[in-house]
Amino acid sequence: MTETPLIGDFRAEADAPLDGARIGVVTFPGTLDDRDAARAVRLGGGTPVSLWHADASLHGVDAVVLPGGFSYGDHLRAGAISRFAPVMETLIKEAGAAASSAPLPLLGICNGFQVLTEAHLLPGSMIKNDHLKFVCKDQALRVENNSTAWTAQFTPDEIISVPLKNQDGQYVADEETLKALEAEGRVVFRYLGGNPNGSRNDIAGVTNEAGNVVGLMPHPEHAVEAGYGPDDSTGMRSGTDGLTLFTSVISSLAGGSK
């Protein structure tokens, strides 16, 4: 099936080594943004591969995205049930601390970030927004760490804008963990222009020690195509800042990081 954009093809220019990068996108019951994440992978120059939560096999993919949504209706806690899916058991082995010297790049977006904290692939936890309301807006972020597999093509302290939509978006952790994250440079994204959900230290995204696992609450997959992203200096709905996460990991893979 051929997919034709409504406005134009803003697919990143990819050299031959990038063409074979296969990025898995996991679907849980209640996932909303798997199609958007798959399109972001495609526009970034990779090949999206659908992964089902109940299938433990990763089907030979080079990296994985856990997309946003409300997996299992957020029952118990957001991400608490999804954490025990067969695909997550494999991801814990392939991307976690016990993985090989070339651990699998893994990105969690919104609900995917919640799943990563529940699986202890990332520290901290997500709770209800401090104002107890669902928030949906374009959000300014500062890139605090551009040395991860998912942020390598950003410049240090780059300011970007991507959509934010959540109700359980408040990132919390104990003081010791927060101090370690700050000291080790593991805060990847930080909110600018006001804290939208009460997250500690204005944290919007973090990484693990190896830099292969990244989680963030805002949605980069909704800022990958001109005409559908946030407003920016080039025009209304023209922002494509989120695409850089996907081109970054594909470029990292081509460079032999996996």
Protein Blocks (a to p, Z undefined) as FASTA:
>chain_A
ZZddfkbccbdcddfklmmpccdddddehiaklmmmmmmmmmnopacddddfklmbgghp
abdcddedjehhlghiahklmmmgmklmmmmmmmmmklcfbdcddddehjlmmmmmmnop
agcjddddfklpacddddddddfbfcbfklmmpcehiacddddddfblcccddfklmmmm
mmnopafbdcehiafkopahhiabdcdfkopaccdfbdfklmmbghiaccdfkbghkack
lmmmmmmmmmmmmnopZZ
